[in-house]
């Protein structure tokens, strides 16, 4: 069972805030009244007794201490920047396994935490953006892919691994080659919209896929990984519970934010393999 961290964070902030408010409105006045009553009943008040009368309940003390910290974390994480770790190689060579990235939460509008309802319109995803979103078939799972198709676009991906957007071939330039999963792989520089980035294609004949076309519905986006032959993306999603006209598409309500930077890389989180910062930089 996946952990709903945003919900837990909201609950924690609410409980701690409630404890702080309870103390402010009821418990603190009672403590002050008890101290005043004690001071009026003795000629020489004992400081130890006053300290005990003024002591906050342990639960209230913890709640008041954690509330500002948790509140700041909630605001930062929900409306400004959220960290993620890359779990797979579907975005190679742009992102690698173990990369820790930062995601801009307000690029595509301000959304309320937990319910993810957009309350302020700021901008829309652009072709070429690297975007984090909740997987349509399981919204508890976050995916990261590149925006290839915008609402209304016609996308075609051919058996010889060429990408067409609205009938136009997406420009690419061969950069070099490297070992692949089943042989060799080639790296290309691709230009999607204003974004120039690297993509990776396996050259093995076993990686050939049928020619297929899609039309992106309104309010949805077509996503692909930069590691074109090793990415579970809009080309392959299949879910009988999702209507066929939006199958493979990411609805606007599932958007989490725009990935913009790598701040650390730690492929194997253990003492023998320490994190490194060689991949730190902006995401193209």
C-alpha positions as CSV (number, residue, x, y, z in Angstrom):
1,X,0.0,0.0,0.0
2,X,1.5,3.4,-1.0
3,X,1.9,6.1,1.5
4,X,-0.2,9.3,0.9
5,X,2.4,11.7,2.2
6,X,0.5,14.9,1.3
7,X,-2.5,13.8,3.2
8,X,-0.5,12.8,6.2
9,X,1.3,16.2,6.1
10,X,-2.0,18.1,6.0
11,X,-3.4,16.0,8.9
12,X,-0.2,16.7,10.9
13,X,-0.4,20.4,10.3
14,X,-4.1,20.5,11.2
15,X,-3.6,18.5,14.5
16,X,-0.6,20.6,15.5
17,X,-2.3,23.8,14.6
18,X,-5.4,22.7,16.6
19,X,-3.3,22.0,19.6
20,X,-1.7,25.4,19.4
21,X,-5.0,27.1,19.1
22,X,-6.5,25.1,22.0
23,X,-3.6,26.2,24.1
24,X,-3.9,29.9,23.0
25,X,-7.7,30.1,23.7
26,X,-8.2,27.8,26.7
27,X,-5.2,26.2,28.3
28,X,-2.9,29.2,28.5
29,X,-5.5,31.5,30.1
30,X,-6.2,28.7,32.7
31,X,-2.5,28.5,33.5
32,X,-2.3,32.2,34.0
33,X,-5.4,32.3,36.2
34,X,-4.0,29.4,38.3
35,X,-0.7,31.3,38.7
36,X,-2.5,34.5,39.7
37,X,-4.6,32.7,42.2
38,X,-1.6,31.0,43.8
39,X,0.4,34.3,44.0
40,X,-2.6,36.0,45.7
41,X,-2.9,33.2,48.2
42,X,0.7,33.2,49.6
43,X,3.0,35.9,50.8
44,X,6.1,34.5,49.1
45,X,5.3,32.6,45.9
46,X,7.5,29.6,45.2
47,X,9.1,29.8,41.8
48,X,9.1,26.0,41.4
49,X,5.4,25.9,42.0
50,X,4.8,28.7,39.5
51,X,6.9,26.9,36.9
52,X,4.8,23.7,37.4
53,X,1.6,25.7,37.1
54,X,2.8,27.3,33.9
55,X,4.0,24.1,32.3
56,X,2.3,23.1,29.1
57,X,0.9,19.6,28.6
58,X,3.4,17.5,26.7
59,X,1.1,17.0,23.7
60,X,0.5,20.7,23.4
61,X,4.2,21.4,23.8
62,X,5.1,19.1,20.9
63,X,2.2,20.4,18.8
64,X,3.3,24.0,19.2
65,X,6.9,23.1,18.4
66,X,6.2,21.1,15.3
67,X,3.4,23.4,13.8
68,X,5.6,26.1,12.3
69,X,8.0,23.6,10.8
70,X,5.3,21.4,9.3
71,X,3.4,24.4,8.1
72,X,6.4,25.8,6.2
73,X,7.1,22.3,4.7
74,X,3.5,22.1,3.6
75,X,3.5,25.4,1.9
76,X,6.9,24.8,0.2
77,X,6.0,21.3,-0.9
78,X,2.4,22.0,-2.0
79,X,2.8,25.4,-3.8
80,X,6.5,26.0,-4.6
81,X,9.0,23.2,-5.0
82,X,8.8,19.4,-4.3
83,X,11.7,16.9,-4.4
84,X,11.5,13.6,-6.2
85,X,13.9,10.7,-6.9
86,X,14.1,9.1,-10.3
87,X,13.4,5.3,-9.9
88,X,14.0,4.1,-13.5
89,X,16.0,4.7,-16.7
90,X,13.0,5.7,-18.8
91,X,14.3,9.3,-19.1
92,X,17.9,8.5,-20.0
93,X,20.1,10.3,-20.9
94,X,18.3,13.4,-19.5
95,X,17.7,11.8,-16.1
96,X,19.3,8.7,-14.7
97,X,18.4,6.2,-12.0
98,X,19.0,7.8,-8.6
99,X,18.8,11.4,-9.7
100,X,17.1,13.7,-7.1
101,X,15.2,16.4,-8.9
102,X,13.2,19.5,-8.0
103,X,9.8,20.1,-9.4
104,X,8.2,23.5,-9.8
105,X,4.7,23.2,-8.4
106,X,3.3,26.5,-9.6
107,X,4.4,26.5,-13.3
108,X,1.1,25.0,-14.4
109,X,-1.1,26.7,-11.8
110,X,-1.7,26.7,-8.0
111,X,-3.4,23.5,-6.8
112,X,-4.8,22.7,-3.4
113,X,-2.9,19.8,-1.6
114,X,-4.5,16.4,-1.4
115,X,-7.5,17.2,-3.6
116,X,-5.3,18.7,-6.4
117,X,-7.9,21.2,-7.5
118,X,-6.4,24.0,-9.5
119,X,-7.4,27.4,-7.9
120,X,-5.2,29.8,-9.8
121,X,-4.3,29.6,-13.5
122,X,-0.7,30.5,-14.2
123,X,0.4,28.5,-17.3
124,X,0.0,25.3,-19.3
125,X,2.5,22.6,-20.1
126,X,4.6,23.3,-23.2
127,X,5.8,20.8,-25.8
128,X,9.2,19.6,-24.6
129,X,8.7,20.2,-20.9
130,X,9.8,17.4,-18.5
131,X,6.7,16.9,-16.3
132,X,5.8,14.9,-13.2
133,X,2.3,13.6,-13.1
134,X,0.1,11.1,-11.3
135,X,-0.2,7.9,-13.4
136,X,-3.8,7.8,-14.8
137,X,-4.3,4.1,-13.9
138,X,-3.0,4.6,-10.4
139,X,-2.9,8.2,-9.1
140,X,-0.9,7.2,-6.1
141,X,2.1,6.6,-8.4
142,X,4.1,9.5,-9.8
143,X,5.6,9.3,-13.3
144,X,8.0,11.6,-15.1
145,X,8.1,11.9,-18.9
146,X,8.4,14.6,-21.5
147,X,5.4,16.4,-23.0
148,X,5.2,15.5,-26.6
149,X,1.6,16.2,-27.5
150,X,-0.6,19.1,-26.5
151,X,-4.4,19.2,-26.6
152,X,-5.5,18.9,-30.2
153,X,-2.2,17.6,-31.5
154,X,-1.9,14.6,-33.8
155,X,1.0,12.3,-32.8
156,X,2.5,9.6,-34.9
157,X,5.3,7.2,-34.0
158,X,6.6,5.0,-36.7
159,X,8.1,1.5,-36.8
160,X,11.5,3.0,-37.7
161,X,11.4,5.2,-34.5
162,X,10.5,8.5,-36.1
163,X,8.2,11.0,-34.3
164,X,5.7,13.2,-36.1
165,X,3.7,16.0,-34.5
166,X,0.8,17.4,-36.6
167,X,2.3,15.7,-39.7
168,X,5.7,17.2,-39.3
169,X,8.8,15.1,-38.6
170,X,10.4,16.1,-35.3
171,X,14.0,17.2,-36.1
172,X,16.8,15.0,-34.6
173,X,20.6,14.9,-35.0
174,X,22.7,11.8,-34.4
175,X,25.2,12.5,-31.6
176,X,26.8,9.1,-30.9
177,X,26.3,5.5,-29.8
178,X,26.6,3.5,-26.6
179,X,25.9,-0.1,-25.4
180,X,22.2,-0.9,-25.4
181,X,20.0,-3.4,-23.7
182,X,20.0,-5.9,-26.7
183,X,22.9,-4.5,-28.7
184,X,23.8,-0.9,-29.4
185,X,21.9,2.3,-28.7
186,X,22.2,5.7,-30.4
187,X,21.9,9.1,-28.9
188,X,20.2,11.9,-30.8
189,X,19.6,15.6,-30.2
190,X,15.9,16.3,-30.6
191,X,14.0,19.6,-30.7
192,X,10.5,19.6,-29.4
193,X,9.0,23.1,-29.3
194,X,11.7,25.3,-27.7
195,X,13.4,22.4,-25.9
196,X,16.5,20.8,-27.3
197,X,17.4,17.6,-25.5
198,X,19.0,14.2,-25.9
199,X,17.0,11.0,-26.6
200,X,18.1,7.4,-26.7
201,X,17.0,4.7,-29.2
202,X,17.8,1.0,-29.1
203,X,19.0,-0.2,-32.5
204,X,18.1,-3.9,-32.0
205,X,15.4,-5.1,-34.4
206,X,13.6,-6.6,-31.4
207,X,12.8,-3.0,-30.3
208,X,10.7,-2.2,-33.4
209,X,7.1,-1.2,-32.6
210,X,4.2,-0.9,-35.0
211,X,3.3,2.4,-36.6
212,X,0.7,4.1,-34.6
213,X,-1.1,7.5,-34.4
214,X,-3.0,9.3,-31.6
215,X,-5.1,12.5,-31.4
216,X,-4.7,14.3,-28.0
217,X,-8.1,15.3,-26.5
218,X,-8.8,18.6,-24.9
219,X,-7.4,18.9,-21.4
220,X,-4.9,16.1,-21.9
221,X,-1.3,15.5,-22.8
222,X,0.7,12.9,-24.6
223,X,3.9,11.8,-22.8
224,X,7.0,10.0,-23.9
225,X,10.2,9.0,-22.1
226,X,13.6,10.2,-23.6
227,X,14.7,6.6,-23.5
228,X,12.3,5.8,-26.3
229,X,12.6,2.0,-26.3
230,X,12.6,1.6,-22.6
231,X,9.8,3.8,-21.4
232,X,6.3,2.9,-20.2
233,X,4.5,5.9,-21.6
234,X,1.5,7.1,-23.5
235,X,2.3,4.7,-26.4
236,X,1.7,1.7,-24.3
237,X,-0.7,2.4,-21.4
238,X,-3.7,0.1,-21.5
239,X,-6.5,0.2,-18.9
240,X,-10.0,-1.2,-19.5
241,X,-11.3,1.3,-16.9
242,X,-10.2,4.3,-18.9
243,X,-12.3,5.4,-21.9
244,X,-10.6,4.7,-25.2
245,X,-10.7,8.3,-26.4
246,X,-8.4,9.4,-23.5
247,X,-6.5,6.1,-23.1
248,X,-2.8,6.8,-22.9
249,X,-3.3,10.5,-22.2
250,X,-2.5,12.4,-19.0
251,X,-5.4,14.6,-17.9
252,X,-4.7,18.1,-16.6
253,X,-5.9,17.2,-13.1
254,X,-3.1,14.6,-12.8
255,X,-0.3,17.2,-13.3
256,X,2.1,17.6,-10.4
257,X,4.6,20.1,-11.8
258,X,7.5,20.9,-14.1
259,X,10.9,19.2,-13.4
260,X,13.6,21.9,-13.6
261,X,16.8,20.8,-11.9
262,X,18.9,17.9,-10.6
263,X,20.3,18.7,-7.2
264,X,21.9,15.3,-6.3
265,X,22.4,11.8,-7.6
266,X,22.5,8.7,-5.4
267,X,21.8,5.5,-7.4
268,X,22.6,3.2,-4.5
269,X,21.6,4.8,-1.1
270,X,24.1,3.1,1.2
271,X,27.3,4.0,3.0
272,X,29.5,2.3,0.5
273,X,28.0,4.4,-2.3
274,X,27.8,8.0,-1.3
275,X,25.7,10.6,-3.2
276,X,27.5,12.6,-5.8
277,X,26.8,16.0,-7.4
278,X,28.3,15.5,-10.9
279,X,24.9,15.6,-12.5
280,X,23.7,18.8,-10.8
281,X,22.2,21.3,-13.2
282,X,19.1,22.5,-15.0
283,X,16.9,19.9,-16.8
284,X,16.7,20.5,-20.5
